[in-house]
Amino acid sequence: MYVFGPYIVGALIGAPNPRAYLSPLALAFAAFFLFPANLLIYGANDIFDYETDVLNLKKRGYESLVPPDERKALWKAIALWCLPFVPLLFFAPRACWVGMGGFLFFSLFYSAPPIRAKAKPILDSAFNVLYIFPSAFGYFVCGGTNFSFVLFGAATLWAMAMHAYSAVPDIDADKEANVPTVATLLGLRATLLGCWAFYLLAAALSFFALRWLAVVLALVYTALMIRSLQANTQSGVMKVYRIFPVINAFAGASLWWFAVWQKPSFWPF
């Protein structure tokens, strides 16, 4: 959802017509961002994060834990699923290489040394721009020519807020594992307030493009942050956090339909 969604939204915005949106190349990379790209992100994350994950309550029931003896098999699976898409890049516009390069760099070095951004407060959130690069890639692979750095910045702020909010339930586990994050640095309340500010700023930057939808999404995330602030504990925030993926899916679907509405050539009537 978090990489396939941005890809199909960016591709829709960039496509001048349905034929470009549904071209063989665009569909092939849609398949990449639907599963292999996720395996790359979260597989690498689990490979390098075992020492932290074993202390994380989210990995006991809500998520899963990958033990060290499964790392080699996981690397093989990542290579098996991702490498077949490399030759397709030679058929893509030159700008796509920047989009894919950014995605791969930020995805891998969020967890992997020598950068390991996830253990560097603030940088950990900034590296979540990785979720926005698929949208840039999709935009260019479908023929987009008027790229908006303002909207890219707004989306990056949204991704940073998403990461920081997700780090709140992990504060104790990360402290115990001696892994500093934006949430361990700022604390629960300040992190939530920072997320709220980033969501509002993202809405402001995207207002002239999204208009009423920017206002609606700002209100939705405002309600989420207020409810989380009222919870006031990690366990309380974790209960609210369980609906977070649903809210993000709603936001992504709303953006997709808004983009369709802006393109009459895509209407079937």
C-alpha positions as CSV (number, residue, x, y, z in Angstrom):
1,M,0.0,0.0,0.0
2,Y,2.7,2.5,1.0
3,V,4.7,2.2,-2.2
4,F,2.1,0.9,-4.7
5,G,-0.3,3.6,-3.8
6,P,2.1,6.5,-4.4
7,Y,3.2,4.8,-7.6
8,I,-0.3,4.6,-9.1
9,V,-1.1,8.1,-8.0
10,G,2.1,9.6,-9.5
11,A,1.6,7.6,-12.7
12,L,-2.0,8.8,-13.0
13,I,-0.9,12.4,-12.6
14,G,1.8,12.1,-15.2
15,A,-0.2,10.1,-17.8
16,P,-1.7,12.2,-20.6
17,N,-4.2,9.5,-21.4
18,P,-5.3,6.0,-20.3
19,R,-3.1,4.3,-22.9
20,A,0.0,5.8,-21.2
21,Y,-1.3,4.9,-17.8
22,L,-1.9,1.3,-18.8
23,S,1.2,0.9,-21.0
24,P,3.1,-2.5,-20.7
25,L,6.0,-0.7,-19.0
26,A,3.8,1.1,-16.5
27,L,2.0,-2.1,-15.7
28,A,5.3,-4.0,-15.3
29,F,6.6,-1.5,-12.7
30,A,3.2,-1.5,-11.0
31,A,3.9,-5.2,-10.4
32,F,7.3,-4.2,-9.0
33,F,5.9,-1.7,-6.6
34,L,3.1,-4.0,-5.6
35,F,5.3,-6.7,-4.0
36,P,9.0,-6.9,-4.9
37,A,9.7,-3.3,-3.7
38,N,8.0,-4.0,-0.4
39,L,10.0,-7.2,0.0
40,L,13.1,-5.1,-0.5
41,I,12.1,-2.4,2.0
42,Y,10.8,-4.6,4.8
43,G,13.1,-7.5,4.1
44,A,16.2,-5.3,4.5
45,N,14.7,-3.7,7.5
46,D,14.1,-7.1,9.2
47,I,17.6,-8.3,8.3
48,F,19.4,-5.4,9.9
49,D,16.9,-4.8,12.8
50,Y,16.7,-8.1,14.7
51,E,18.4,-6.9,17.8
52,T,15.9,-4.1,18.1
53,D,12.9,-6.0,16.9
54,V,13.3,-8.8,19.5
55,L,12.5,-6.2,22.1
56,N,9.6,-4.6,20.2
57,L,6.0,-5.3,21.4
58,K,4.7,-4.7,17.9
59,K,6.7,-7.7,16.7
60,R,4.8,-10.0,19.0
61,G,1.5,-10.6,17.5
62,Y,0.8,-7.3,15.6
63,E,3.8,-7.9,13.3
64,S,6.4,-10.8,12.8
65,L,10.0,-11.3,13.8
66,V,12.6,-12.6,11.3
67,P,15.3,-14.6,13.2
68,P,19.0,-14.5,12.0
69,D,18.9,-17.9,10.5
70,E,16.4,-16.7,7.9
71,R,18.5,-13.8,6.6
72,K,20.2,-15.6,3.8
73,A,17.0,-17.0,2.4
74,L,15.4,-13.5,2.7
75,W,18.3,-12.0,0.7
76,K,17.8,-14.6,-2.0
77,A,14.1,-13.9,-2.1
78,I,14.7,-10.2,-2.5
79,A,17.2,-10.8,-5.4
80,L,14.9,-13.3,-7.0
81,W,11.9,-10.9,-7.1
82,C,13.7,-7.6,-7.8
83,L,16.5,-8.3,-10.3
84,P,14.2,-9.3,-13.2
85,F,13.0,-5.7,-13.3
86,V,16.4,-4.2,-13.8
87,P,16.5,-4.6,-17.6
88,L,13.1,-2.8,-17.9
89,L,14.8,0.4,-16.7
90,F,16.6,0.7,-20.0
91,F,13.2,1.2,-21.7
92,A,12.1,3.9,-19.2
93,P,12.7,7.7,-19.5
94,R,16.0,8.9,-18.1
95,A,14.3,10.7,-15.2
96,C,13.0,7.3,-14.0
97,W,16.6,6.4,-13.1
98,V,16.6,9.2,-10.6
99,G,13.3,8.1,-9.1
100,M,14.4,4.5,-8.9
101,G,17.9,5.4,-7.6
102,G,16.3,7.5,-4.8
103,F,13.9,4.8,-3.9
104,L,16.7,2.1,-3.6
105,F,19.1,4.4,-1.8
106,F,16.7,5.6,0.9
107,S,15.1,2.1,1.2
108,L,18.3,0.3,1.9
109,F,20.3,2.8,3.9
110,Y,17.4,3.5,6.2
111,S,18.4,0.3,7.9
112,A,21.7,-0.7,6.4
113,P,25.2,0.5,7.5
114,P,27.1,2.7,7.1
115,I,24.3,5.3,7.2
116,R,21.6,3.3,9.1
117,A,19.4,6.4,9.2
118,K,16.9,4.7,11.4
119,A,19.3,5.1,14.4
120,K,19.9,8.8,13.7
121,P,17.1,11.0,15.1
122,I,15.4,13.4,12.5
123,L,17.4,11.7,9.7
124,D,15.3,8.6,10.3
125,S,12.1,10.5,9.5
126,A,13.7,12.3,6.5
127,F,14.7,9.0,4.9
128,N,11.1,8.1,4.7
129,V,11.1,10.1,1.5
130,L,11.6,6.6,0.1
131,Y,7.8,6.3,0.0
132,I,7.5,9.3,-2.3
133,F,10.1,8.3,-4.9
134,P,7.7,5.7,-6.4
135,S,5.3,8.5,-7.2
136,A,8.0,10.4,-9.0
137,F,9.0,7.2,-10.8
138,G,5.4,6.6,-11.9
139,Y,5.0,10.2,-13.0
140,F,7.9,10.0,-15.4
141,V,7.4,6.4,-16.6
142,C,3.9,7.5,-17.8
143,G,5.1,10.5,-19.6
144,G,4.9,13.4,-17.1
145,T,6.8,16.5,-18.0
146,N,5.7,19.2,-15.4
147,F,7.0,17.8,-12.2
148,S,6.1,19.7,-9.0
149,F,8.8,19.9,-6.4
150,V,6.2,21.7,-4.1
151,L,3.9,18.6,-4.1
152,F,6.9,16.3,-3.7
153,G,7.9,18.3,-0.7
154,A,4.4,18.2,0.7
155,A,4.3,14.4,0.3
156,T,7.7,14.1,1.9
157,L,6.4,16.0,5.0
158,W,3.5,13.5,5.1
159,A,5.9,10.6,4.9
160,M,8.1,12.1,7.7
161,A,5.0,12.5,9.9
162,M,4.0,8.9,9.1
163,H,7.3,7.6,10.3
164,A,7.5,9.7,13.4
165,Y,4.0,8.7,14.5
166,S,4.9,5.0,13.9
167,A,8.0,5.4,16.1
168,V,5.9,6.5,19.1
169,P,4.8,3.0,20.2
170,D,8.5,1.9,19.9
171,I,10.0,4.4,22.3
172,D,10.7,2.0,25.2
173,A,11.9,-0.8,22.9
174,D,14.2,1.5,21.0
175,K,15.6,3.0,24.3
176,E,16.2,-0.5,25.6
177,A,18.0,-1.5,22.4
178,N,20.0,1.8,22.5
179,V,18.6,2.8,19.1
180,P,17.9,6.6,19.1
181,T,15.0,7.8,17.0
182,V,13.1,11.0,16.5
183,A,10.5,9.7,19.0
184,T,13.1,8.8,21.7
185,L,14.7,12.2,21.2
186,L,11.6,14.3,21.4
187,G,9.4,12.1,23.6
188,L,5.8,11.1,23.1
189,R,4.0,14.4,23.3
190,A,6.5,16.5,21.3
191,T,6.7,13.9,18.6
192,L,2.9,13.8,18.2
193,L,2.8,17.6,18.1
194,G,5.6,17.6,15.4
195,C,3.6,15.1,13.4
196,W,0.5,17.3,13.6
197,A,2.5,20.3,12.4
198,F,3.9,18.3,9.5
199,Y,0.5,17.1,8.4
200,L,-0.8,20.7,8.5
201,L,2.2,22.0,6.6
202,A,1.8,19.2,4.0
203,A,-1.9,20.2,3.5
204,A,-0.9,23.9,3.2
205,L,1.7,23.2,0.5
206,S,-0.7,21.0,-1.5
207,F,-3.7,23.3,-1.1
208,F,-3.6,25.0,-4.5
209,A,-3.3,21.5,-6.2
210,L,-5.8,19.6,-4.0
211,R,-8.0,22.4,-2.7
212,W,-10.9,20.9,-0.7
213,L,-9.2,17.5,-0.4
214,A,-6.2,19.1,1.4
215,V,-8.6,20.5,4.0
216,V,-10.4,17.2,4.5
217,L,-7.2,15.3,4.9
218,A,-5.8,17.9,7.3
219,L,-8.9,17.5,9.4
220,V,-8.7,13.7,9.4
221,Y,-5.0,13.7,10.5
222,T,-5.8,16.4,13.0
223,A,-8.4,14.2,14.6
224,L,-5.9,11.3,14.7
225,M,-3.2,13.4,16.4
226,I,-5.7,14.8,19.0
227,R,-6.9,11.3,19.8
228,S,-3.3,10.1,20.2
229,L,-2.5,13.1,22.4
230,Q,-5.5,12.2,24.6
231,A,-4.2,8.6,24.9
232,N,-1.0,10.0,26.4
233,T,0.8,6.7,26.8
234,Q,2.6,4.3,24.4
235,S,0.0,1.6,24.9
236,G,-2.8,4.1,24.4
237,V,-1.2,5.4,21.2
238,M,-0.7,1.8,20.0
239,K,-4.5,1.2,20.2
240,V,-5.0,4.3,18.0
241,Y,-2.2,3.3,15.8
242,R,-4.0,0.2,14.7
243,I,-6.4,2.3,12.5
244,F,-3.5,4.3,11.1
245,P,-3.0,2.1,8.0
246,V,-6.8,2.4,7.3
247,I,-6.6,6.2,7.4
248,N,-3.5,6.2,5.1
249,A,-5.3,3.9,2.7
250,F,-8.3,6.3,2.7
251,A,-6.0,9.2,2.0
252,G,-4.2,7.5,-0.8
253,A,-7.5,6.3,-2.4
254,S,-8.9,9.9,-2.1
255,L,-5.8,11.3,-3.9
256,W,-6.2,8.7,-6.7
257,W,-9.9,9.5,-7.3
258,F,-9.1,13.2,-7.1
259,A,-6.5,12.8,-9.8
260,V,-9.1,10.9,-12.0
261,W,-11.6,13.6,-11.5
262,Q,-9.0,16.1,-12.8
263,K,-8.6,14.1,-16.0
264,P,-11.7,14.0,-18.1
265,S,-9.9,11.9,-20.7
266,F,-10.0,9.0,-18.2
267,W,-13.7,9.1,-17.7
268,P,-15.6,6.2,-19.2
269,F,-18.6,8.4,-20.3
